[in-house]
Amino acid sequence: MRLPTPLYPGTLIRRYQRFLADVQLADGTIVTAHCPNSGSMKGCNLPGSQVWLSKSTNPARKLAYTWELVMADGFWAGINTGLPNRLVREAIEGGTVTELQGYGSIRPEVRYGEERSRIDLLLEGEPGRCWVEVKNVTLVEGGRALFPDAVTERGQKHLRELMEMVRRGDRGVIFFVVQRGDGDGVAPADAIDPEYGRLLRLAVASGVEALAYRALVTPEEIRLTGRLPVIL
């Protein structure tokens, strides 16, 4: 996936109110950018970090700039949570995600489940139906990628919904996209959200498949490159 061009380099001053970030651009101008990430962004929100912003040409937008990338521990990390669904779909259609081949159609944002959720991707075809929930991972500690970076009741709900789909005879997949170059595997962040970790282990034991792929992140493009182990 190609990133918007041009991107604008800057230095993070602060991230606040979840969706706002003050950034000093290369020419010294300070702008407030939209932060497309509702998590804590632990490890990716340090003042002084190098960042890249995109800029909208829509004059109706309140904030013209959007925060796209940050340098974290020597690696570019993609913090835009609006991209992973597209990354996974692109990688499925391109054959990179070998585990999810053989389906004739992919539909995004399909409503399902008793808790009124919307699945990120629904795959349908000769193998049946496969419900795929995608999660963006940017937290790495001790060489391991961790999810979530904040307590996520929404994420807990998604695991319950996937378990119900599997119980009904469909395939259910929780798909972790690690949008940075470090981390030797993905594990639940039990110290942050122990209930999510409990439900993830229960879901896998109940037949939900846990997949994780690393993304190559550069200021030019982001694409999935290879599978990582999910460590439970």
DARALIN-V19978 format. One record per residue. RES is the residue in three letters. NEAR is the number of other C-alpha atoms within 10 Angstrom. Layout:
res=RES near=NEAR
res=RES near=NEAR
This chain:
res=MET near=14
res=ARG near=10
res=LEU near=15
res=PRO near=14
res=THR near=11
res=PRO near=12
res=LEU near=19
res=TYR near=17
res=PRO near=19
res=GLY near=24
res=THR near=21
res=LEU near=22
res=ILE near=18
res=ARG near=16
res=ARG near=21
res=TYR near=11
res=GLN near=8
res=ARG near=14
res=PHE near=15
res=LEU near=18
res=ALA near=21
res=ASP near=20
res=VAL near=28
res=GLN near=19
res=LEU near=17
res=ALA near=11
res=ASP near=8
res=GLY near=10
res=THR near=9
res=ILE near=15
res=VAL near=16
res=THR near=18
res=ALA near=22
res=HIS near=21
res=CYS near=22
res=PRO near=18
res=ASN near=17
res=SER near=13
res=GLY near=17
res=SER near=16
res=MET near=18
res=LYS near=13
res=GLY near=15
res=CYS near=22
res=ASN near=20
res=LEU near=17
res=PRO near=13
res=GLY near=14
res=SER near=17
res=GLN near=18
res=VAL near=26
res=TRP near=23
res=LEU near=25
res=SER near=20
res=LYS near=16
res=SER near=13
res=THR near=9
res=ASN near=9
res=PRO near=8
res=ALA near=8
res=ARG near=9
res=LYS near=9
res=LEU near=15
res=ALA near=17
res=TYR near=22
res=THR near=22
res=TRP near=28
res=GLU near=25
res=LEU near=25
res=VAL near=27
res=MET near=20
res=ALA near=22
res=ASP near=14
res=GLY near=10
res=PHE near=16
res=TRP near=23
res=ALA near=28
res=GLY near=29
res=ILE near=25
res=ASN near=17
res=THR near=18
res=GLY near=11
res=LEU near=18
res=PRO near=26
res=ASN near=21
res=ARG near=16
res=LEU near=18
res=VAL near=24
res=ARG near=20
res=GLU near=16
res=ALA near=18
res=ILE near=19
res=GLU near=17
res=GLY near=11
res=GLY near=13
res=THR near=19
res=VAL near=20
res=THR near=12
res=GLU near=10
res=LEU near=16
res=GLN near=15
res=GLY near=16
res=TYR near=17
res=GLY near=11
res=SER near=12
res=ILE near=17
res=ARG near=13
res=PRO near=15
res=GLU near=13
res=VAL near=12
res=ARG near=13
res=TYR near=15
res=GLY near=15
res=GLU near=10
res=GLU near=11
res=ARG near=11
res=SER near=15
res=ARG near=16
res=ILE near=20
res=ASP near=21
res=LEU near=22
res=LEU near=22
res=LEU near=21
res=GLU near=16
res=GLY near=13
res=GLU near=8
res=PRO near=13
res=GLY near=13
res=ARG near=18
res=CYS near=22
res=TRP near=25
res=VAL near=26
res=GLU near=23
res=VAL near=24
res=LYS near=19
res=ASN near=22
res=VAL near=26
res=THR near=27
res=LEU near=25
res=VAL near=26
res=GLU near=11
res=GLY near=8
res=GLY near=11
res=ARG near=17
res=ALA near=28
res=LEU near=24
res=PHE near=26
res=PRO near=27
res=ASP near=21
res=ALA near=15
res=VAL near=19
res=THR near=16
res=GLU near=11
res=ARG near=10
res=GLY near=18
res=GLN near=17
res=LYS near=17
res=HIS near=24
res=LEU near=23
res=ARG near=17
res=GLU near=24
res=LEU near=29
res=MET near=24
res=GLU near=18
res=MET near=21
res=VAL near=19
res=ARG near=14
res=ARG near=9
res=GLY near=11
res=ASP near=17
res=ARG near=21
res=GLY near=26
res=VAL near=24
res=ILE near=21
res=PHE near=20
res=PHE near=26
res=VAL near=26
res=VAL near=31
res=GLN near=29
res=ARG near=28
res=GLY near=19
res=ASP near=22
res=GLY near=18
res=ASP near=16
res=GLY near=19
res=VAL near=27
res=ALA near=20
res=PRO near=24
res=ALA near=22
res=ASP near=16
res=ALA near=12
res=ILE near=16
res=ASP near=18
res=PRO near=14
res=GLU near=17
res=TYR near=23
res=GLY near=20
res=ARG near=14
res=LEU near=19
res=LEU near=25
res=ARG near=17
res=LEU near=15
res=ALA near=23
res=VAL near=18
res=ALA near=11
res=SER near=14
res=GLY near=17
res=VAL near=25
res=GLU near=19
res=ALA near=21
res=LEU near=19
res=ALA near=23
res=TYR near=24
res=ARG near=24
res=ALA near=24
res=LEU near=19
res=VAL near=21
res=THR near=17
res=PRO near=22
res=GLU near=12
res=GLU near=12
res=ILE near=20
res=ARG near=21
res=LEU near=23
res=THR near=13
res=GLY near=12
res=ARG near=19
res=LEU near=18
res=PRO near=13
res=VAL near=19
res=ILE near=14
res=LEU near=12
